[in-house]
């Protein structure tokens, strides 16, 4: 069977829609404001403008927007050099202008005052026909107005953006702004325009800091509620957590205001206390997890998981509507509080990055110039993501490096500075709120008073190796669980899965005192130095024979935590993997530290311990917990520099940077031996998001691109002439592809451009509706037709990308992949001496580089995500719920493309 799948992907990748073209006929009743940003119909119907369009929040009826490249331009964009006016003709015009004070002869079409009479257009009086000829007033033909990358009305859900188009549009906007900036008012306009990004980032930092403080306080309260409540005794209140209720007590056991559930019920026996407290712990944990899952399912399905894989894909140029919407922000925040309070093995650090990007998207709507440019929005998201890690770890610099190393697809120098400002603002706000009443940004922020010795590099290296092994095994186990859940049709729904896992977690956690506590509280105690620990709740600072049981419990807790985290990460609740990985690494690291401490205490004359100073503790187990946490985190995420900086900012001691670097290096090497992908890249691959990391070291086959491209024989192409509205509509109904190359004729196949399905469908629909009401037999063309009557024909050139990027068919795949990675392309056309040879899409490249070519070729007849009935990416885990709500078809799909799967990933 011929490989037509690439065209399916091309149709998805070229999913941008076009605004209505300016008609050159006096009878056309549409109005295109070349100087504004709206397309209106005189009969009252309005296409949503760019400021109304939101690929995150609005309903599907808001899919169409006017987002032309020409917004605010004095003249439409052209890639053709205009002929210079003769010197002899130009000078009299200038002289006349100087004498009369007028503007002289118009220099281009945009200088001619538009007509606003009934049935007129903005270009009335400029051109006599759509194809050229001689316009009124003797102005030369201006056929070049239709050249360029075409026009857009927006991007459909689950499609890629056109990076080149977006940046070209921004450059033209800045050029117009600079050219119109005269005097003090002009400079003020430029200053206000340049300050928009900074206003958004400062507001985002303020919002993220406040939200993080609220999440911390509420989470602590609900978490402690599983054990008891704060009574009114000793000035307490029900809404206070244990730390606030017992504020001022060095040991919480002496606190009079805090009542356990057994004490509240008057249970006196030891077994009765244990049973009652176990019961309340189990019930409340399941209730919290159930509430979090129900919130996600009913209000915002995109609030599930950590959100970092999707953020990486969005920053790479992908559209996921409502992923950064208001309801997602609310649901993620509330669901995160409930999920963390349930005691499941998950964290809030990754989801806070998603929360930060949601806040940034909310403030971007206040500024249309940014909201209308998808490329600039992604720069803001990259900077905002840093504030999420900043408040999660109290590490502003680590947040900037996290965004640079892990998240961002395009990270110029200005974005680094913007990230720093946003992360710093969020950290300052969190410090001002001081949710822990300790002066610290996070609960597990510690400071060490002692240094380390050279012999400790050996256990540090060992911890790095263990962290790499943990990361490799965890990713494999987590992916196996995800694959099993996808293939096992007998499994219950996602809410029931959360209830089952939360019940199992609560049953396992309570008997083990280390697992019973919240992850953040556990990590805080594991990191702490015994000399600085006032309340040893877990007995970590025991010495002598009693530490043997402590070591066993620590190792047992880390093993159980591994399996619980593996089945928890991926459930339909807000859940991060950063803090559970740190907890697992800290448990094993503290165990190794206690072993080293006992060894040194019992054998102080051992050759390795002779460098220890007398009467001073030689081994600090808390340092080993820090090293183990950093190694585990590096093994599961494959980050390096950002982890070292985050850990350094947590400990506040420059002394331990070198041991952390050694452990992270070993964990990275060992983890890469298992797989080159970290946990986030593995989930991107599992969901089949079309993400090509431009910094990832890929194994690219050294073959010609022609071996994997879809050849012209397998493509559905459109000819420049010979079509009618009816025939083009029939093509759209017959073929589900979302884009079509345009050639001169079937025999020569000279490439003229590329038109996507959305733009073609929208134009065909609007032309058959009032006021034009063209019949189906109306001629439609993609090339210059000088003799065509604009009132009775349909000119589709303004909708077509007449400057697509092309390569010779003999180009190597390395070059084509570089085009996709560096330029963020959606498709590349191959032509030899102007003759179309084939097409290669981003999805094709993704499949080849990920070794899934055979899967794609044999999956239900071809292209994943385009043919009806094939589920991909987001539609997999809960097809019924998500397809019914989140992934319902767009306006365009319902309008003219019923054959396209609304849930396709591209």
N, C-alpha and C positions, 0 to 999 in steps of 0.2 A: 504493500500500500504506500502511496506517495506520502512523503512527509509534509503535511500541511499544517503541522502543529505550530510552527514558528509564526505563521500568520495569525493564529489564535492569540498568541502572546503579543504580537505586534498590535493587534487590535486593542488589547488591554492597555499596552504601554502607551499608546497614542490616544489616550482617552480624553484629552482636553477638548473642551467644547468651544465653539466660536460664537461671537456676538453677531447679530444680523448685519449684513453688509450694507454699505451706503448704496442705495439704488441711484441709478443715473437717469431714471425716468421721472417725468413730471407727474405721472399718474400714481406713483407709489406713495402711499400715505404714511409710511414709517418715517421716523425722524431719528437720525443718528447724530448725537452731539459729539463732534470731534474734539471739542474743547472741554467737555465735562466727562462724566463717568456713568451716564445712564443711557439706556436704550428704551424708548417709550413707543407705545402705539397710540395713535390719536383716538382710538376707540375705547380707551380706558384701561386696557390690559397693559401691565408693565412687567418687563423682564427684571428680576431682582438685580439691583446694582451691586457693585463690588463691595460696598460697605454693608449690604444686606446679606451677602453670601458668607456662609461660614461652613467650612467642610467638617466642623466638629459638632455643632449644636443644632442647626436648623433642620427643619423637616425636609423630606425629599422634594417638596415643592420648591425649595430654595436652591435646587441644583444649578439652575441656569443663572448666570450673572454676566454682566458686561465687564470684561477684563481685557480690553484691547491693548495692544502694544502702543497705540497712538494716544493714550490718555494724556490730556494736558499738553499735547504737542501743538506747535503752531502749524505743523504740516505733517501728513502721514509719513511714517518711516519708509525710506527707500534705500535700497542697496545699489542703486544705479547712479552713476555720476551725472548730475544735471548739466546741461549745456550752459556755458557762461554767456551772459548777454554781451553783445558787441559794445565796444568802448564808445563808438560814435552814437549808438542808440542810448547808452546808459547816461552819458554826460548831459544831454538836453533834459532828460527826466530829472536828474539831480538838480539842475539849474532851475527847472520849473518848480520843483518842490521847495527850493530855497526861497524863491521869489514869492510864491503863493502861500507857503507855510503848510501845504498839504503833504500827503504821503506819496505823491507821484504815482506812477503806474504800479499796479500790484506786482510783487516779485514772484509770487506763486499762488496757487489756487486758494490757499487758506487766507490770503489777504483780501479776497473778494468778499464783500459783505454777504452773508447768507440770506436767502429769502425765507420768509416765514409765512407765506401765504398758504391757503388751503392746497393740499396735494403737492406742496413743494418739498424739497430736501435741502440740506445744507450745501450741497454741491450744485444746486441749480444755477445755471448760467455759466458754469465753468466748463462743462463738457457736453457735447451734443449727443454722445453715445457712450456705451460702456466700453467699447473697444478702442476708442481713439478717434481718428478723424480730426476735424478742425472744430474747436470749441468756439463759443461766442466770443466776441470782442477780439478775435484774432489770436487768442492764446494758443500756443502750440499744443499738440496732443499730450495728455498726461496719463498715458496708459500705465506708466510705471507705478501708479498709486496702489496697484494690487500686488506688487512684488514684495517679497520678504517672507517671514515665518508664519504668516497667516494670523488670524484673529482668534481670540479665546473668549468664552463666557465662563469658564471655570473648569474644575477637575471633578470627575466623578469619584465616587467612593471606591477605595481599593485600587487606585491607579497611581502611576508615577507622574511626577511633575516634570516640566521642561525647564531645566536649570538655565540653559542658554537663553531661552525666551525671557525668563523672569529677570535675569541680570541685564539683558539688553533693554528691557522695559525700564528698569531702575536707572540705568545710565542715561537714557533719553529723558527721563523725568528730572534727573539732576541737571542735565544740560539745559533744559527749559527753565528750571528754577534759577540757575546761575545767570542765564542770559536775561532774565526778567528782573534780576535783583539790581535795582538802581536806587541809590541814596540810602538813607538810614533805614527806611522801611524795608528795603530789599535785604539788607544785612540782618535785620530782625527776623525776617521770614526764613532766611537760611539758618540762623541760629536756632529758631524754634523747630525747624525741620530736623536739624542734627541732634537736638536734645530729646527727641521723642523716644529713642532707644533707651537713653539713660533714665528717663522718667519711668518707663515700663520696668526696667530692671530694679530701680529703687523701690517702686511699689511692690514688685514681686518679692524682693527681699523682706520687706516689711510684712507682707502677708504670710510668707513661708515661715518666718520666725514666730509670728503669732500663732499660726496653725500648729507648728511643732510644739510650742509650749502647751497649747490646749490639748493636743494629743497625748503628750507626756503626762499631764496631770490627770486626765480622764482615764488613761490606761492604767496608771498606778492605782486609782480608786477602784476600778472594776476588778483588777487583778487581786487586790487585797480583799475584795468582797467575797472571794471564794473561801477565805479563811475566817472571816468575821466582819465586824462593823465597828464604827466609832460611835460610842454612846455619848450622851450629853454630859456624862460625868467628867469632871476635871476640865470643863469648858470645851468639850468636843462637840462634833456635829456629824450626822449620818453621812454627809457628802464628802467627808475627809478621808483620805487614804491613811494607811497605818503610819507612814512617815510623818505626815502632817498632824495626825492625831496625837502621836507620841513625840512631837517636836520638843527638843530640850532634854530628852532622856538619852543617856549614853547607851543604855541597854533597853531594848524594846520590851523585854520580859517584865520589867518593873513598871511598865506603863499601865495606869489605872483606867484610862479612857477606852482602850481597845478591848473589845469583847469578842472572844471566839464563839462560834456557833454552839459549841458544846456548853460553854458557860452560860450563854443566853438561854439555852433550853434546860439548864440546871442538871446536866449529866455529870455525875461524880466519878464513876468508875473509869479506869484507864481504857479498858476495851471499848466501853460505850463512847468515850470521847473520840477515840480513834475512828470508830465506825461512823459516828455522826459527822465528823469533820471530813472524812473520806466521802460520804454521801453528798454533802453540800458542795464539796470541791468538784465531784463528778457532774452533778446536775448543772451547776452554774457554768462550768466549762463547756458543756454541750449546748446549753442555751445560748451562750455568747457566740459560739461558732455557728450555730443554726441561724441566729439573727444576722450575722455577717453574710452568710451565704444567701439568705433570702433577700437581703438588700441588693446584693450584686445581681442576682437573677432577675429581680423585678424592676430595678431602676437603672442600672448601668452595667451591662455585661463586660464592658471594657475595664471596669475597676478590678477585675480579678488579677491574680498573679502579681508579680512585682512591677510589670509594665516596662522594665528596662529593655527586653528584646524588641518590643513594639516601638519604644522611643528610639532605639538605634535604627530601626527601619524607617521611622518617620523622618529622622534627621538625615537619612540617606536619600530622601526625596519621595517618600511614599505618602499617599493620602489615606488616612483611616478616620473617617468621619465620626464625630462624637467621642473619639478617644481622649481628647483634651477638653471636653465640654464641661459645662457647669454641673450637670447631674453626675458626671463621672467624678468631678472634684468632691462633691458632697458625699457621694457613695463611698469613694475611696477613703476619705477621712474617717467617716463613721464606721465603715467596715473594718478599717485598719485598727481602730480602737478596740472593737469587739473581738477581732481575730487574735490580736496580741494578748488581750485579757483572757482569752480562753486557755492560754497556757500551751497551745500547740507549738511545735518546733518551727517557728517562722519568725521573721524580723520585720521591722518597719523601715529599715534604712533604704532599701531599694524602692519600695512604694513611695517614700518621701520625695524621691526624684520625680516620679510621676506626678505627685501633688504639686511640686514646684513648677513643672511644665504646664499643668492645668492653670495655675495662677497666672503665669505669663501669658497664656492664650487668652485668658479673661481680660487682661489689661490691654492686650494688643488690639482688641476690638474698639478701643477708644480712639485709635489712630488709623484712619482708612488707608493712608499711604503704606503703612506697614502691613495692615490686615489684607491688603489686596496683592501682596507680593509674597508668594510662598517661599521663595529662596531666602528673603530677609527674615521671615518668620522663623525659619530654621536656625538662623544665626542667633536669634533671641532665645530660642529654646535651648540651644547649646550652652548659652551663658546662664540661663535660669536653672538648668539641671545641676550646676555646681552648688547652688544654694541648698538643694535637697541633701546632699552629702555633708555640706557644711553644718547644718543643724542636726543631722543624724549623729555625727561624730564630734561635733565641736571643732571641726577642722576645715577652716576656709580654704587654705592652700591645698589641702588634700582634695577638697571638692573640685577646685579648678583642674587639678591634674587628673581626677577621675573623669571629668567631662572630656578632657583632651585624650586620655588614654583609652577609655572604654566606650564612650558614647558617640562622640562627634564624628561626622563624616567629613565635614568641611570646617576647619578651625583656624581661621587666619589670626594674625597677631591682635587685631582689634577685638576679636571675640575673647581672647584670653584676658585682656584688660577688663572687658565687660563682665566676664565671669567672676573675676576677682572682686569687682565692686558689688555684684549681686550677692556673692557668697559672704562677703564681709558684712553687708547690711543685714542679712539674715542672722548671722552669728551675733551681731551687736544687739538685735532685737531679742533674740533668745536669751542672751546674757542679761538684758534689762528685765525680762519677765522672771528670770531665775526660777524655773518651775520646780527645781529640786530643793530650793532654799539652802543650797550648799555653796553657792558661788561658782559652781562648775556647770559647764554646758551640758555634759552627759553624765550619767550615773557611774560609768566605768572609767572615768578620767582619774588617773593616779599619778603619783610622783614617787620616785625611788631615791633613796639617800645613799645607796651603796653602788659600787662599780662592779665590773665583771673581770674574770681572770682568763688567761689564755687557754687553760685546759677546758674551759666551758664551751669552746668552739666545737668540740666533738659532740656533746649532746645537742648543741644548737643545729649542727649539720644533720644529726639524726632526726630532730624534729622537722627540719625542712624536708627530708626524704619522706617522713611519715605524712606530712601535709600534702606532698605531691601524690602519694599513693591514695590518700583519702580523697583528694580532688578527682583523680582519674576514676576511682571506683564509684564515687558518688554520682558523677555525670552518667556513667554507664548504667547504674542502678536506676537513677531517676528517669532516664530515657527508656529503659526497659519497662518501667511502670507506666509511663505515658503511652508507649506502644501497646501495652497489654490493655489499658483502659480503652484505647481507640478500637482495638480489634474485638474485644469481648462485648458482644451485643447484649449479653444477659445481665450486665451490671446495672444497678439502679441509677437514678438520675444524679446530677452533680450535688444537689442539696443532701440527699441521703448519703452520698459518699463522704461529704464533710462531717455529717453526724457520726458515721461509723469511725472515721479516722480520729475525730475529736474524742469519742468515747474510748477508743483504744489508747490514745495518748494520755488521757486522764487516768485510766486504770494503771498504766505503766509508770506514769510520773510520780504519783503520790507516795508509793512505798519508798522511793529513793529520794532522800532529802535534797540531793543536788539537782535532780530533774524536776522536783516539785516547784521550785522557785521560778520566777520569770527569768528569761534568758539574760536580760540586761542586769538584773540583780545578781544572777549567778556569775556572769562575766566580771562584774564589779568586785565580787568577793574573791574570785580566782586571781584577778590581777593584783589584789591588794598585798601590801607588805605586812607581815605579821606584827612588826613593831608599831605599825600605824593603825592596826585594826582594833577598834574599841569593842565591837560586838561580833564575836566569832560565832555566827549562827550555824555554820556548817562544820565546825570543828576542824578547819583546815590547818590550824596552827598547832595541832597536837604534835608531840614529839615522843620518841621511844616506840615501844611495841604497839601503841595505839594507832600509829600511822599506817600499819599494814592494812587494816580494814579500810582506812581512808583511801589508800591507793587502789584497792579493789573496787570500791564504790566509784571512784573517779573513772577508772577504765571502763567499768560496766556502764556508767552513764554515757560515756562517749560512744560506746558501741550501740547502745539503744538509741541515742540521739541520732546516730548516722541513719539507722533504718527508719526512724520516725520522720526525719527531715526528708528522706528520699521519697516517701509516700505522701508527704504533705505538700511539698513544692510542686505546684501544678494543679492543685484543687481550685475550685471556683470561689476563692476568697482572696482578699488582698494578702499577699505573702511574699516576703523577701527571703533571701538565702544568705545574706551577708552575716547577720548576727548569729543564726544557728551554726554556721561554719566557724565563726569565731568561738562560740561556746564549745563546740566539739574539739577544736584545736586547743582551747584553753584547758579543758578537762584533761586531755592527754598530756599537755605541757606541764600542768601543775603536778600530775602524777610523776612525770620524769623528774621534775624539780624536787619533789619530796624524796624520791629515791636517791637523788644526788645528795640531798641534805642529810639523810640517814647514813649514807655511805661515808660522807666526810666526817660526820659526828662520831661514827664508830671506828674509823680508821684515819685519824688526823695525820698520821705519819706517812701515809701513802705518798709516793713520789709526786703525783699530780697535785696533791693538796698542800705541799710544803710552802707554796707561795702565799697561802692564806695567812692573813694577819691574826694574831692571837686575840682572844676576848672580843672579837667582832664576828658576827655571822658571815660565813664565807659564801654560802649559797642562798640566793633569794628565790624561792619557788615562784613568786609572782612574776619574775622576769621570764621564767620558762613558760608560764602561761601566756605572756605577751608574745613570745617567740612562736609558740605553738599556734596561737590564734592567727598571727600574720601568715604563717606557713599554710595553714588550712585555707585561709581566704585566698591566698595566691594560687593554691592548687585548684580551687573550684572556679575561680574567675579568670585566672591567668594574667592578672594585673601585677605590676611590679613596682614602679616608681610611686604611684599614688598610694599603694598600701604602706610603703615605707614611710612616706610623709604623714599619712593618717596616724600610724602607730607612734611616730615621733611626737606628733602634736598631742596624742592621748597621754603619753608618759611625761612629756615635757622635759625629757632628759636626752641630750645629744649623745650621751655616753653609749646608749644602746642602739644607735643607728646602724653600726657595723654588724652586730649580731643579727639584727632584723634583716639587713640586706643579704647576709649569707643564707639565712633560712629561706627567704623569699626566692633567691636565685635557685637554690636546690629544689624547692617546691615547683618552680616553673619548669625546670628541666625534666624532673621526674613526671610531672603532669603532662608535658608535651610528649613524653614517651608513650602515654596511653592514647592521647588524641590531641590534635592541634587546636581543637575548639574548646573554649570555656563553656560554662553552663549557659550563658546568655546566647552565644553563637549556636550552641546545640539546640536551643529552643527556637531560634530563628530558622535553623535548618529543618527542625521537626514541623514547624508551621508552614514551611515552604514560602516564606516571605522573600520577595525578589531583592535581596540585599547583597550587594557586591562591595565588600570592604576594600577600600582603596589602599589600606595599609597592611592587609593580610597577605601573608606569603602563600600564594596559591601555586599549585602544580598545574601549569597551563600546557596542554598538549601542543607540541611543535608541529602543527599541521596548518594547511591553508584554511582560511575561513570559509572557503567555498565548499569544504567537505561537510560543514554543519549548517550552512545557511539554507533557507528555503529557496529553492530555485524558482525562476519565473514561471516555469511550467506548472508548478504547484501553487502559485499565487493567484488570487482573484484580483485582477487589475482593472482599472477604469480607463477608457480611452478619452482623449481630449474632447472629441465631438461624437455625435451620433446617439446621445442619450436624451431621454425625456424624464420628466419628474416621475412618471409611472414606472419606467424601466429601472431607475435608480432605487425607487421604493421597493420594487420587486427584488432587487439585489440585496437590499438590507434585510428583507424578510426571508430570503433564501439562505444567506450566509451569515453566520453569527459573528464574523470577525469585526473587530472594532477599528479597522483602518484599512485603507486601500491605496496602493501606489497608483499614480496617474501617468500614463504613457501617451505618446503621440498617436500611435495606431498599433494594431496587433502585429503588423509585419515588421515595422522598424523598431518599435518599443523604445523610442527615445524617452528617457525619464524626464517628466515635467514637474513632478512634485509628489506630495503625499497628503491625503486628506483622511482625517479620522472619522469614525462612525458617528460620534456625537455631533460633530460640526455639520456633517452631511445630513444627518437625520433632522437636526434642528432647522436647518435652512429649508429643507424640503417641506417640513411641517408648516413653518411660518409663511412660506410662499403660497401654500394652498389655502391659507386662512385669510379672512378679511384683514386688511383692505385689498390685498392683491387678488386673492382667490383665483390663482392660476389653475387651469385644468391639467389633468394628468398627462395630456399629450404635449404639454409645453416643452420646448427645446431647452436643454441644459447643457452647458459647455464649460470646459476648464481651460480653454485657450482663447487668445484674442480673436474676436469675431467683429471686424470693423463694420460690417453691414447689418449686424443684429440689432433688432429693435428691443430696447431695454424694457419696454412695457409689456412685451409678449414673450420674452425669453428669460432665462435664469442664469446669471453669471455667477459661477461658483469659485472664481479665482481668488477673491478675497478670503475665502475660507481655507484655501489650500496652502500648505507649507511648500513654497516654491524654492526654498533654499535648504533642503534636508542635507544632512551630512552624509557623504558618500565615500566609499573606498573602492579601489579596484578589486575585482574578484580574486585576483592572485595574492591579495594581502594575507599575511600570516595571522593566525588567531591571536597571537600576542598583541599585535597592534589593535585589533578589534576590541580585545578585552581592556586594553588601556583606554580606549575611547569611552567605554562604558564606565570604567572606574573613575577616571579623572574628570570627565565631562558630565557624568550623570545622565547619559543618554538613555532613551527608551528604545530606540531602534536605529539601525544603520542600514542604509541601502547600498548595494553593490552595483556598480555600473562600469562598463568598459567603453571608453570613447562616447559616453552619453547614453549607451544602450543598457537598459536595466537587465541585471543578471540574477539578482536575488535579494533576500532580506534576512537580516539577523536581528533578533530581539534580545532584550535583557534576560528574559526568561530562558531563552535558548542557552545563553552563556551560563546562567545560573545552573541549569541542569548538567551541562557538560562539565563544569568545574566541580560539581558535587557528585559526579559519578552516577547520576540517576537517569541517564539517557534511555536505557532499556525499559525502566519503569515508565517513563513518559510515553514511550512508543507503544506500550502494550496496555495502557490504562484506559479502558472503556473507549477505545477507538481514537485515541489521539491526545488532544491537549488537555492537560490538567487544568481544571478551573474554568474552562470555556464551554465544554460540552455539557448539555443538560444532565443533571443527575450525578455529576462528579463533585465531591466535596473537597475543598482544599483549605488549608490555613485555618482561619478563624472559624469556619463553618463546621469543623470536624467534631469538636468535643461534645457539643450539645446542639445537634442540627435542628431539632424542633424548636427549641426556645429561641435560638439566635436567629434562625431564618425567619421566624415569625415576627420578631421584633427588630433586632439590631440590623440585620442584613436584608431587609426587604428591598425590593427593586427601586431604582431611582426613577425620577420623573421621565427622563429620557428613555430608560428601558421600557417603562410602561407605555410610553408614547409610540415609539416606532421600532423598538428592538425587542420584541417579546421572546426571541430565541436565545438571548444572552442570559447566562446564569448570573443573577444579581449577587451571588456570593462568591464569585470568582476572585481569586486573590489579586489578579491584575486587571 
